[in-house]
Amino acid sequence: MTTSRFYVEDIPASGSLTLPSEIARHARALRIQEGTIIGLFDGKHEYQARFQGATADILQKSESKDQSSAQITLAIAFPKGSRLDWLIEKATELGVHTIIPLITKRTIVQPRETKVERLRKLAIAACEQCGRTTIPRISEPVPVDKLLVDVTHYDTCVVADFSGNKLLLPKIAKKILAIVGPEGGFTSEELENAKTAGCTFVNLGQTTLRTETAGVAILALLRGA
């Protein structure tokens, strides 16, 4: 039987923890009985605990379950509505380190601070479900020109575009920036700026992918590279 997992900040290594009220309510909604072993995580460590209703007794502390060999940052022009929620969930499952809402000439969605916080909660829920310990960072929106200035902070940068080739990563790449444009694609000027910045163009196939599909596809390729 799968142990239910919950994200809680500032978990002690031992002793009793007072659960946040929303976590206690969620556990009761899941019909978790007092005395049941549950999983807790704080973004760095995993914990086994015994559920006691409003509290939990910490039984064991262990290291993160995450096994990612590279830190992947996904800079992507956000799609609309539920498609964005799906993107956050799947990117979290695929181990993304950071998600940057990308502002381009053809970007439609520019998330406000309140939306970024809601998306972080979606990422936490995805971590609870998939067994991930670390929570991906969701940054404030960044214009593509500013992002390209910071490319040197990464070992390699890849851009999803039809003009690219099959993905080939150098073995030394530990910090990777993956860039995905909006539905209408990047402008020719934006692509030229990316090329000048030293980015590699990657072809994700012959069919036209929605933005969120391209984001998940490039993460899956990078994870398996």
DOVEX-392175 format. One record per residue (C-alpha): chain; residue in three letters; residue number from 0; y, z, x. Coordinates in Angstrom, 1 decimal. Layout:
// residues N
<kedo ch="A" aa="ALA" i="NUM" north="Y" up="Z" east="X"/>
...
END
This chain:
// residues 225
<kedo ch="A" aa="MET" i="0" north="0.0" up="0.0" east="0.0"/>
<kedo ch="A" aa="THR" i="1" north="3.4" up="-1.0" east="1.4"/>
<kedo ch="A" aa="THR" i="2" north="5.8" up="1.9" east="2.1"/>
<kedo ch="A" aa="SER" i="3" north="9.2" up="1.6" east="0.5"/>
<kedo ch="A" aa="ARG" i="4" north="12.0" up="1.4" east="3.0"/>
<kedo ch="A" aa="PHE" i="5" north="15.7" up="2.5" east="2.7"/>
<kedo ch="A" aa="TYR" i="6" north="18.7" up="2.2" east="4.9"/>
<kedo ch="A" aa="VAL" i="7" north="20.5" up="5.5" east="5.6"/>
<kedo ch="A" aa="GLU" i="8" north="23.2" up="6.1" east="8.2"/>
<kedo ch="A" aa="ASP" i="9" north="23.1" up="9.1" east="10.6"/>
<kedo ch="A" aa="ILE" i="10" north="19.4" up="10.1" east="10.2"/>
<kedo ch="A" aa="PRO" i="11" north="18.4" up="13.2" east="12.2"/>
<kedo ch="A" aa="ALA" i="12" north="15.3" up="13.0" east="14.6"/>
<kedo ch="A" aa="SER" i="13" north="13.7" up="15.8" east="12.7"/>
<kedo ch="A" aa="GLY" i="14" north="14.3" up="18.3" east="9.9"/>
<kedo ch="A" aa="SER" i="15" north="15.5" up="17.6" east="6.3"/>
<kedo ch="A" aa="LEU" i="16" north="17.9" up="14.8" east="5.3"/>
<kedo ch="A" aa="THR" i="17" north="20.0" up="14.9" east="2.1"/>
<kedo ch="A" aa="LEU" i="18" north="19.6" up="11.4" east="0.7"/>
<kedo ch="A" aa="PRO" i="19" north="22.7" up="9.5" east="-0.5"/>
<kedo ch="A" aa="SER" i="20" north="22.7" up="9.6" east="-4.3"/>
<kedo ch="A" aa="GLU" i="21" north="22.3" up="5.9" east="-4.7"/>
<kedo ch="A" aa="ILE" i="22" north="19.1" up="6.0" east="-2.5"/>
<kedo ch="A" aa="ALA" i="23" north="17.7" up="8.9" east="-4.4"/>
<kedo ch="A" aa="ARG" i="24" north="18.3" up="7.1" east="-7.7"/>
<kedo ch="A" aa="HIS" i="25" north="16.8" up="3.9" east="-6.4"/>
<kedo ch="A" aa="ALA" i="26" north="13.7" up="5.8" east="-5.3"/>
<kedo ch="A" aa="ARG" i="27" north="13.3" up="7.4" east="-8.7"/>
<kedo ch="A" aa="ALA" i="28" north="13.8" up="3.9" east="-10.3"/>
<kedo ch="A" aa="LEU" i="29" north="10.9" up="2.7" east="-8.2"/>
<kedo ch="A" aa="ARG" i="30" north="8.8" up="5.6" east="-9.5"/>
<kedo ch="A" aa="ILE" i="31" north="8.3" up="7.1" east="-6.1"/>
<kedo ch="A" aa="GLN" i="32" north="6.8" up="10.5" east="-6.5"/>
<kedo ch="A" aa="GLU" i="33" north="7.8" up="13.6" east="-4.6"/>
<kedo ch="A" aa="GLY" i="34" north="5.6" up="14.0" east="-1.5"/>
<kedo ch="A" aa="THR" i="35" north="5.3" up="10.3" east="-1.0"/>
<kedo ch="A" aa="ILE" i="36" north="5.8" up="8.9" east="2.5"/>
<kedo ch="A" aa="ILE" i="37" north="8.7" up="6.5" east="2.7"/>
<kedo ch="A" aa="GLY" i="38" north="10.3" up="4.5" east="5.5"/>
<kedo ch="A" aa="LEU" i="39" north="13.9" up="5.0" east="6.6"/>
<kedo ch="A" aa="PHE" i="40" north="16.0" up="3.1" east="9.1"/>
<kedo ch="A" aa="ASP" i="41" north="19.5" up="3.5" east="10.5"/>
<kedo ch="A" aa="GLY" i="42" north="20.1" up="0.2" east="12.2"/>
<kedo ch="A" aa="LYS" i="43" north="18.6" up="1.3" east="15.5"/>
<kedo ch="A" aa="HIS" i="44" north="15.4" up="3.4" east="14.8"/>
<kedo ch="A" aa="GLU" i="45" north="12.6" up="3.7" east="12.2"/>
<kedo ch="A" aa="TYR" i="46" north="11.6" up="6.9" east="10.6"/>
<kedo ch="A" aa="GLN" i="47" north="8.7" up="8.1" east="8.5"/>
<kedo ch="A" aa="ALA" i="48" north="9.8" up="10.7" east="5.9"/>
<kedo ch="A" aa="ARG" i="49" north="8.4" up="12.6" east="3.0"/>
<kedo ch="A" aa="PHE" i="50" north="10.3" up="12.0" east="-0.2"/>
<kedo ch="A" aa="GLN" i="51" north="11.4" up="15.2" east="-1.9"/>
<kedo ch="A" aa="GLY" i="52" north="13.7" up="13.9" east="-4.7"/>
<kedo ch="A" aa="ALA" i="53" north="17.2" up="14.5" east="-3.5"/>
<kedo ch="A" aa="THR" i="54" north="16.1" up="15.1" east="0.2"/>
<kedo ch="A" aa="ALA" i="55" north="13.6" up="13.7" east="2.6"/>
<kedo ch="A" aa="ASP" i="56" north="11.7" up="15.5" east="5.4"/>
<kedo ch="A" aa="ILE" i="57" north="11.7" up="13.6" east="8.6"/>
<kedo ch="A" aa="LEU" i="58" north="8.2" up="13.3" east="10.0"/>
<kedo ch="A" aa="GLN" i="59" north="8.4" up="10.7" east="12.8"/>
<kedo ch="A" aa="LYS" i="60" north="11.0" up="8.6" east="14.7"/>
<kedo ch="A" aa="SER" i="61" north="10.1" up="5.3" east="16.4"/>
<kedo ch="A" aa="GLU" i="62" north="11.8" up="2.4" east="18.0"/>
<kedo ch="A" aa="SER" i="63" north="13.1" up="-0.7" east="16.2"/>
<kedo ch="A" aa="LYS" i="64" north="10.5" up="-3.2" east="14.8"/>
<kedo ch="A" aa="ASP" i="65" north="12.6" up="-6.2" east="15.7"/>
<kedo ch="A" aa="GLN" i="66" north="11.1" up="-8.5" east="18.2"/>
<kedo ch="A" aa="SER" i="67" north="13.8" up="-11.2" east="18.6"/>
<kedo ch="A" aa="SER" i="68" north="14.0" up="-12.5" east="22.2"/>
<kedo ch="A" aa="ALA" i="69" north="17.5" up="-14.0" east="21.7"/>
<kedo ch="A" aa="GLN" i="70" north="20.7" up="-13.0" east="19.9"/>
<kedo ch="A" aa="ILE" i="71" north="21.5" up="-15.8" east="17.5"/>
<kedo ch="A" aa="THR" i="72" north="25.0" up="-16.1" east="15.9"/>
<kedo ch="A" aa="LEU" i="73" north="25.2" up="-18.4" east="12.9"/>
<kedo ch="A" aa="ALA" i="74" north="28.7" up="-19.8" east="12.3"/>
<kedo ch="A" aa="ILE" i="75" north="28.5" up="-21.5" east="8.9"/>
<kedo ch="A" aa="ALA" i="76" north="30.9" up="-22.8" east="6.2"/>
<kedo ch="A" aa="PHE" i="77" north="29.9" up="-20.7" east="3.2"/>
<kedo ch="A" aa="PRO" i="78" north="28.4" up="-22.4" east="0.1"/>
<kedo ch="A" aa="LYS" i="79" north="29.3" up="-21.2" east="-3.4"/>
<kedo ch="A" aa="GLY" i="80" north="27.8" up="-18.5" east="-5.6"/>
<kedo ch="A" aa="SER" i="81" north="24.1" up="-17.6" east="-5.6"/>
<kedo ch="A" aa="ARG" i="82" north="23.5" up="-20.2" east="-2.8"/>
<kedo ch="A" aa="LEU" i="83" north="25.5" up="-17.9" east="-0.4"/>
<kedo ch="A" aa="ASP" i="84" north="23.4" up="-14.9" east="-1.5"/>
<kedo ch="A" aa="TRP" i="85" north="20.3" up="-16.8" east="-0.7"/>
<kedo ch="A" aa="LEU" i="86" north="21.6" up="-17.8" east="2.7"/>
<kedo ch="A" aa="ILE" i="87" north="22.4" up="-14.2" east="3.7"/>
<kedo ch="A" aa="GLU" i="88" north="19.0" up="-13.0" east="2.6"/>
<kedo ch="A" aa="LYS" i="89" north="17.0" up="-15.7" east="4.4"/>
<kedo ch="A" aa="ALA" i="90" north="19.1" up="-15.6" east="7.5"/>
<kedo ch="A" aa="THR" i="91" north="18.5" up="-11.8" east="7.7"/>
<kedo ch="A" aa="GLU" i="92" north="14.8" up="-12.4" east="7.3"/>
<kedo ch="A" aa="LEU" i="93" north="14.9" up="-14.9" east="10.2"/>
<kedo ch="A" aa="GLY" i="94" north="16.5" up="-12.4" east="12.5"/>
<kedo ch="A" aa="VAL" i="95" north="20.1" up="-13.6" east="12.8"/>
<kedo ch="A" aa="HIS" i="96" north="22.2" up="-11.3" east="14.9"/>
<kedo ch="A" aa="THR" i="97" north="25.7" up="-12.2" east="13.5"/>
<kedo ch="A" aa="ILE" i="98" north="26.9" up="-14.4" east="10.6"/>
<kedo ch="A" aa="ILE" i="99" north="30.4" up="-15.9" east="10.9"/>
<kedo ch="A" aa="PRO" i="100" north="32.1" up="-17.5" east="7.9"/>
<kedo ch="A" aa="LEU" i="101" north="33.4" up="-20.7" east="9.3"/>
<kedo ch="A" aa="ILE" i="102" north="36.8" up="-22.2" east="8.2"/>
<kedo ch="A" aa="THR" i="103" north="36.9" up="-26.0" east="8.7"/>
<kedo ch="A" aa="LYS" i="104" north="39.1" up="-28.8" east="7.2"/>
<kedo ch="A" aa="ARG" i="105" north="36.6" up="-29.2" east="4.4"/>
<kedo ch="A" aa="THR" i="106" north="35.6" up="-25.6" east="3.8"/>
<kedo ch="A" aa="ILE" i="107" north="35.7" up="-24.6" east="0.1"/>
<kedo ch="A" aa="VAL" i="108" north="34.7" up="-20.9" east="0.2"/>
<kedo ch="A" aa="GLN" i="109" north="36.8" up="-18.4" east="2.2"/>
<kedo ch="A" aa="PRO" i="110" north="35.4" up="-15.0" east="1.5"/>
<kedo ch="A" aa="ARG" i="111" north="37.7" up="-12.0" east="1.0"/>
<kedo ch="A" aa="GLU" i="112" north="37.1" up="-8.6" east="2.6"/>
<kedo ch="A" aa="THR" i="113" north="35.5" up="-7.3" east="-0.6"/>
<kedo ch="A" aa="LYS" i="114" north="33.0" up="-10.2" east="-0.6"/>
<kedo ch="A" aa="VAL" i="115" north="32.1" up="-9.6" east="3.0"/>
<kedo ch="A" aa="GLU" i="116" north="31.2" up="-6.0" east="2.2"/>
<kedo ch="A" aa="ARG" i="117" north="29.0" up="-7.2" east="-0.7"/>
<kedo ch="A" aa="LEU" i="118" north="27.3" up="-9.6" east="1.5"/>
<kedo ch="A" aa="ARG" i="119" north="26.6" up="-6.8" east="4.0"/>
<kedo ch="A" aa="LYS" i="120" north="24.9" up="-4.9" east="1.2"/>
<kedo ch="A" aa="LEU" i="121" north="22.7" up="-8.0" east="0.5"/>
<kedo ch="A" aa="ALA" i="122" north="21.8" up="-8.1" east="4.2"/>
<kedo ch="A" aa="ILE" i="123" north="20.8" up="-4.4" east="4.1"/>
<kedo ch="A" aa="ALA" i="124" north="18.6" up="-5.0" east="1.0"/>
<kedo ch="A" aa="ALA" i="125" north="16.9" up="-7.9" east="2.9"/>
<kedo ch="A" aa="CYS" i="126" north="16.3" up="-5.6" east="5.8"/>
<kedo ch="A" aa="GLU" i="127" north="14.7" up="-3.0" east="3.5"/>
<kedo ch="A" aa="GLN" i="128" north="12.4" up="-5.7" east="2.1"/>
<kedo ch="A" aa="CYS" i="129" north="11.4" up="-7.6" east="5.2"/>
<kedo ch="A" aa="GLY" i="130" north="10.8" up="-4.6" east="7.6"/>
<kedo ch="A" aa="ARG" i="131" north="13.8" up="-5.4" east="9.9"/>
<kedo ch="A" aa="THR" i="132" north="15.5" up="-2.4" east="11.5"/>
<kedo ch="A" aa="THR" i="133" north="18.8" up="-3.9" east="12.8"/>
<kedo ch="A" aa="ILE" i="134" north="21.4" up="-5.1" east="10.3"/>
<kedo ch="A" aa="PRO" i="135" north="23.1" up="-8.4" east="11.0"/>
<kedo ch="A" aa="ARG" i="136" north="26.9" up="-8.3" east="11.4"/>
<kedo ch="A" aa="ILE" i="137" north="28.9" up="-10.3" east="9.0"/>
<kedo ch="A" aa="SER" i="138" north="32.3" up="-11.0" east="10.5"/>
<kedo ch="A" aa="GLU" i="139" north="35.7" up="-11.9" east="9.0"/>
<kedo ch="A" aa="PRO" i="140" north="36.2" up="-15.7" east="8.6"/>
<kedo ch="A" aa="VAL" i="141" north="37.0" up="-17.6" east="11.8"/>
<kedo ch="A" aa="PRO" i="142" north="38.7" up="-21.1" east="12.0"/>
<kedo ch="A" aa="VAL" i="143" north="36.4" up="-23.6" east="13.8"/>
<kedo ch="A" aa="ASP" i="144" north="39.1" up="-24.3" east="16.5"/>
<kedo ch="A" aa="LYS" i="145" north="39.2" up="-20.6" east="17.4"/>
<kedo ch="A" aa="LEU" i="146" north="35.4" up="-20.3" east="17.5"/>
<kedo ch="A" aa="LEU" i="147" north="35.2" up="-23.2" east="19.9"/>
<kedo ch="A" aa="VAL" i="148" north="37.5" up="-21.5" east="22.3"/>
<kedo ch="A" aa="ASP" i="149" north="34.9" up="-18.6" east="22.5"/>
<kedo ch="A" aa="VAL" i="150" north="31.9" up="-20.8" east="23.1"/>
<kedo ch="A" aa="THR" i="151" north="31.8" up="-19.6" east="26.8"/>
<kedo ch="A" aa="HIS" i="152" north="30.7" up="-16.2" east="25.5"/>
<kedo ch="A" aa="TYR" i="153" north="27.3" up="-17.7" east="24.7"/>
<kedo ch="A" aa="ASP" i="154" north="24.5" up="-19.1" east="26.8"/>
<kedo ch="A" aa="THR" i="155" north="24.4" up="-22.2" east="24.6"/>
<kedo ch="A" aa="CYS" i="156" north="26.0" up="-23.6" east="21.5"/>
<kedo ch="A" aa="VAL" i="157" north="24.3" up="-26.0" east="19.1"/>
<kedo ch="A" aa="VAL" i="158" north="25.9" up="-27.9" east="16.2"/>
<kedo ch="A" aa="ALA" i="159" north="23.9" up="-29.3" east="13.3"/>
<kedo ch="A" aa="ASP" i="160" north="24.8" up="-33.0" east="13.0"/>
<kedo ch="A" aa="PHE" i="161" north="23.1" up="-36.3" east="12.3"/>
<kedo ch="A" aa="SER" i="162" north="24.2" up="-37.7" east="15.6"/>
<kedo ch="A" aa="GLY" i="163" north="22.2" up="-35.1" east="17.5"/>
<kedo ch="A" aa="ASN" i="164" north="18.7" up="-35.1" east="19.0"/>
<kedo ch="A" aa="LYS" i="165" north="15.7" up="-32.9" east="18.8"/>
<kedo ch="A" aa="LEU" i="166" north="16.4" up="-29.2" east="19.6"/>
<kedo ch="A" aa="LEU" i="167" north="15.6" up="-28.4" east="23.3"/>
<kedo ch="A" aa="LEU" i="168" north="16.8" up="-25.0" east="24.5"/>
<kedo ch="A" aa="PRO" i="169" north="17.0" up="-23.8" east="28.1"/>
<kedo ch="A" aa="LYS" i="170" north="14.7" up="-20.9" east="28.8"/>
<kedo ch="A" aa="ILE" i="171" north="17.7" up="-18.7" east="29.9"/>
<kedo ch="A" aa="ALA" i="172" north="19.4" up="-18.9" east="26.5"/>
<kedo ch="A" aa="LYS" i="173" north="19.6" up="-15.3" east="25.3"/>
<kedo ch="A" aa="LYS" i="174" north="22.9" up="-15.6" east="23.4"/>
<kedo ch="A" aa="ILE" i="175" north="23.0" up="-18.6" east="21.1"/>
<kedo ch="A" aa="LEU" i="176" north="25.7" up="-19.9" east="18.8"/>
<kedo ch="A" aa="ALA" i="177" north="24.5" up="-22.2" east="16.0"/>
<kedo ch="A" aa="ILE" i="178" north="27.3" up="-24.0" east="14.0"/>
<kedo ch="A" aa="VAL" i="179" north="26.8" up="-25.5" east="10.6"/>
<kedo ch="A" aa="GLY" i="180" north="29.5" up="-27.3" east="8.7"/>
<kedo ch="A" aa="PRO" i="181" north="30.5" up="-27.6" east="5.0"/>
<kedo ch="A" aa="GLU" i="182" north="29.0" up="-29.9" east="2.4"/>
<kedo ch="A" aa="GLY" i="183" north="31.3" up="-32.7" east="3.4"/>
<kedo ch="A" aa="GLY" i="184" north="30.5" up="-32.3" east="7.1"/>
<kedo ch="A" aa="PHE" i="185" north="32.8" up="-31.8" east="10.0"/>
<kedo ch="A" aa="THR" i="186" north="35.7" up="-34.2" east="10.6"/>
<kedo ch="A" aa="SER" i="187" north="35.5" up="-36.5" east="13.5"/>
<kedo ch="A" aa="GLU" i="188" north="38.2" up="-34.5" east="15.3"/>
<kedo ch="A" aa="GLU" i="189" north="36.2" up="-31.3" east="14.8"/>
<kedo ch="A" aa="LEU" i="190" north="33.1" up="-32.9" east="16.2"/>
<kedo ch="A" aa="GLU" i="191" north="35.0" up="-34.3" east="19.2"/>
<kedo ch="A" aa="ASN" i="192" north="36.4" up="-30.8" east="19.8"/>
<kedo ch="A" aa="ALA" i="193" north="32.9" up="-29.3" east="19.7"/>
<kedo ch="A" aa="LYS" i="194" north="31.6" up="-31.9" east="22.2"/>
<kedo ch="A" aa="THR" i="195" north="34.5" up="-31.2" east="24.5"/>
<kedo ch="A" aa="ALA" i="196" north="33.7" up="-27.4" east="24.3"/>
<kedo ch="A" aa="GLY" i="197" north="30.2" up="-28.2" east="25.6"/>
<kedo ch="A" aa="CYS" i="198" north="28.2" up="-27.8" east="22.3"/>
<kedo ch="A" aa="THR" i="199" north="24.9" up="-29.7" east="21.9"/>
<kedo ch="A" aa="PHE" i="200" north="24.4" up="-31.7" east="18.7"/>
<kedo ch="A" aa="VAL" i="201" north="21.1" up="-31.1" east="16.9"/>
<kedo ch="A" aa="ASN" i="202" north="19.5" up="-33.4" east="14.3"/>
<kedo ch="A" aa="LEU" i="203" north="17.8" up="-31.5" east="11.5"/>
<kedo ch="A" aa="GLY" i="204" north="16.1" up="-34.5" east="9.9"/>
<kedo ch="A" aa="GLN" i="205" north="16.9" up="-37.7" east="8.1"/>
<kedo ch="A" aa="THR" i="206" north="17.7" up="-36.2" east="4.7"/>
<kedo ch="A" aa="THR" i="207" north="21.0" up="-34.6" east="3.8"/>
<kedo ch="A" aa="LEU" i="208" north="20.6" up="-30.9" east="3.7"/>
<kedo ch="A" aa="ARG" i="209" north="22.7" up="-28.5" east="1.7"/>
<kedo ch="A" aa="THR" i="210" north="24.7" up="-26.1" east="3.9"/>
<kedo ch="A" aa="GLU" i="211" north="22.5" up="-23.1" east="3.2"/>
<kedo ch="A" aa="THR" i="212" north="19.4" up="-25.1" east="3.9"/>
<kedo ch="A" aa="ALA" i="213" north="20.7" up="-26.4" east="7.2"/>
<kedo ch="A" aa="GLY" i="214" north="21.6" up="-22.8" east="8.2"/>
<kedo ch="A" aa="VAL" i="215" north="18.1" up="-21.6" east="7.5"/>
<kedo ch="A" aa="ALA" i="216" north="16.5" up="-24.7" east="9.1"/>
<kedo ch="A" aa="ILE" i="217" north="18.4" up="-24.3" east="12.4"/>
<kedo ch="A" aa="LEU" i="218" north="17.6" up="-20.5" east="12.5"/>
<kedo ch="A" aa="ALA" i="219" north="13.9" up="-21.3" east="12.0"/>
<kedo ch="A" aa="LEU" i="220" north="14.0" up="-23.9" east="14.8"/>
<kedo ch="A" aa="LEU" i="221" north="15.8" up="-21.5" east="17.2"/>
<kedo ch="A" aa="ARG" i="222" north="13.5" up="-18.7" east="16.4"/>
<kedo ch="A" aa="GLY" i="223" north="10.5" up="-20.9" east="17.3"/>
<kedo ch="A" aa="ALA" i="224" north="12.1" up="-22.5" east="20.4"/>
END
